[in-house]
Amino acid sequence: MAVNGKSKVISFSDLSGKKPYKCSDCQKCFATKGNLLTHTRIHTREKPFQCLECGKSFRHKNTLVAHARSHTGDKPFQCSECQKYFSQKGYLTTHMRVHTGDKPYQCSKCQKRFSVKCSLEKHMKVHTGEKPYQCKDCLKYFAHRSYLVKHMRVHTGEKPFLCSLCLKCFRDESTLAKHTRIHTGYKPHQCPHCMLCFTVRGNLVTHMRVHTGDRPFKCLDCEKCFTQMNALAIHRRIHTGSKPFKCSECIKCFSYKHSLVVHMRVHSGDKPFKCSECLKSFRQKGNLKTHMRVHTGEKPYECPECHRHFSERGSLVKHTRIHTRVKPYECSECQKCFRFKRRLVEHKQIHIRHTAYKCTK
């Protein structure tokens, strides 16, 4: 048989399927003596083929030939679909799966498929829980080396990926890619129900819960459920009493960042919400909304007992105490109760005046 002008001898063992050449180290069998000799280099660690450029050695001649292309820049293998070039045939074979959609590597646990073997090997760590890469600074473990490399930038502060439009820097390339969509307006993730589009897939996943009604994040204290993890984390502060947002002026603390922002207007005097009718200003949008009812005459809160209407919910709550006879404000001196806080404050003056002129003897 002739191949490229050279004769190739096919042995009887090739045709018969027999493998008469056995490795004395691992007992693996081969059809030809040459294949056995090549294999034994795994055990002897012999690498007879050396690169003249960098001195790196290889077990196989064809591996050296492929490696040499890294120095010459030669890429002889071209994709017939997109005309992209590759230095090795194996790279082209892997690339072609982008066009064919072929995913020959399947996970035995969850049947998820992958186009390359290394992706399957990384995925398997999800099932095994293996995390061999450890951060030396905080001792956190990671399943993949690339995850550790990205994580280390948290400690070093390194942000090597620069946005060419606004010069903002990022720790990893994927975050930069998502950020650039702010400038381009590209929103590739579309909701199949309402056709609303999102720049990030995670935002679409969260949005889909509006349609499905799914609330996967559950509070262990009160069993209230939320669509987002951060919403649950904020809610948990009700139970823990955590107030992480501190005012730099008066040291007062708040559970929510928005509450601190509103509070800071007490110190700055800022009242950004202005009434279009009388030009009165307010610190909060809700206060402006309530105030507008003075001009519109709107009274959306109705008493279920006497059907009287009120412009504020708080006024309705106070009013209902006439019907329920609830008196939540108790005097600590004489235990007398009142419907309204202002009545308790007025009442306490009796005790204050009494003690002011009391004889000490």
PEHU-V828688 format. One record per run of one state. SS is the DSSP state (helix for helix, strand for strand, loop for the rest). FROM is the first residue (numbers start at 1). LEN is the number of residues. Records with the same first field share a line. If there is no record, write none. Layout:
SS = FROM-LEN + FROM-LEN
//
This chain:
loop = 1-1 + 4-2 + 8-4 + 17-4 + 23-6 + 31-2 + 45-4 + 51-6 + 59-2 + 73-4 + 79-6 + 87-2 + 101-4 + 107-6 + 115-2 + 129-4 + 135-6 + 143-2 + 157-4 + 163-6 + 171-2 + 185-4 + 191-6 + 199-2 + 213-4 + 219-6 + 227-2 + 236-1 + 241-4 + 247-6 + 255-2 + 269-4 + 275-6 + 283-2 + 297-4 + 303-6 + 311-2 + 325-4 + 331-6 + 339-2 + 357-5
strand = 2-2 + 6-2 + 21-2 + 29-2 + 49-2 + 57-2 + 77-2 + 85-2 + 105-2 + 113-2 + 133-2 + 141-2 + 161-2 + 169-2 + 189-2 + 197-2 + 217-2 + 225-2 + 245-2 + 253-2 + 273-2 + 281-2 + 301-2 + 309-2 + 329-2 + 337-2
helix = 12-5 + 33-12 + 61-12 + 89-12 + 117-12 + 145-12 + 173-12 + 201-12 + 229-7 + 237-4 + 257-12 + 285-12 + 313-12 + 341-16
//
